[in-house]
């Protein structure tokens, strides 16, 4: 029974990756171009995530400043500290809804990029950060999802790519990029977000260092 349950996790994850690849490849490419334009013009990336997504933001920043798979000069990225243990972090009831926004206001400048992650699309802390980034004339790259939060679904026709993106998705501007995973389960959304971040790092490296065959 346990082995079957484990195997089902692998199957479900693989199926979602296969289904969303064609849907998300365009917005991921657009996000990569936004990151590239930022760092090549002397800007930096501020990254933050709601709850456990903050760990993904930290990993992204580490790969950007250090290296992904190839040696290269360091790129400017900062992971904004959050509370990964707050059970309400990825909801409208975050314990400190202004946590990320304060840091964006203190560190963000025009031309920088704010990269945010929220599996629900409804994190009040992430939403506040997005609004603060807009005040700073920053571009936002948002990795979102449609994880169940007990909230009513977003209104039909809400701007999205692959999913609703929740209140955060609806707050984005036309110049922002939304990478939204059309799934209800947070664990699956986090897996796609991690893969998308790997694609972003690989894409930036390819543009800066030249194409390299993608190994299996």
WOUR-V724579 format. One record per backbone hydrogen bond with DSSP energy under -0.5 kcal/mol. NH is the residue of the N-H (numbers start at 1). CO is the residue of the C=O. If there is no record, write none. Layout:
nh,co
NH,CO
NH,CO
//
This chain:
nh,co
5,1
6,2
7,3
8,4
9,5
10,6
11,7
12,8
13,9
14,10
15,11
16,12
17,13
18,14
19,15
20,16
21,17
22,18
24,20
25,21
28,24
29,25
30,26
31,27
32,28
33,29
34,30
35,31
36,32
37,33
38,34
39,35
40,36
41,37
41,38
42,39
43,38
45,76
46,44
46,113
47,45
47,78
48,115
50,117
53,50
54,51
55,52
56,52
57,53
58,54
59,55
60,56
61,57
62,58
63,59
64,60
65,61
66,62
68,70
75,64
77,75
78,45
80,47
80,78
84,82
86,83
87,85
89,86
91,88
94,91
97,94
99,96
102,98
103,99
104,100
105,101
106,102
107,103
108,104
111,137
112,109
113,44
114,139
115,46
115,113
116,114
116,141
117,48
118,143
124,91
127,123
128,124
129,125
130,126
131,127
132,128
133,129
134,130
135,131
136,132
137,134
138,133
139,112
141,114
142,140
142,177
143,116
143,141
144,142
144,179
145,118
146,181
146,183
147,119
148,184
158,155
168,121
169,165
170,166
171,167
171,168
172,168
172,169
176,173
177,140
179,142
180,161
180,178
181,144
181,179
182,180
183,181
186,184
189,185
190,186
191,187
192,188
193,189
194,190
195,191
196,192
197,193
198,194
199,195
200,196
201,197
202,198
203,199
204,200
205,201
206,202
207,203
208,204
209,205
210,206
215,213
//
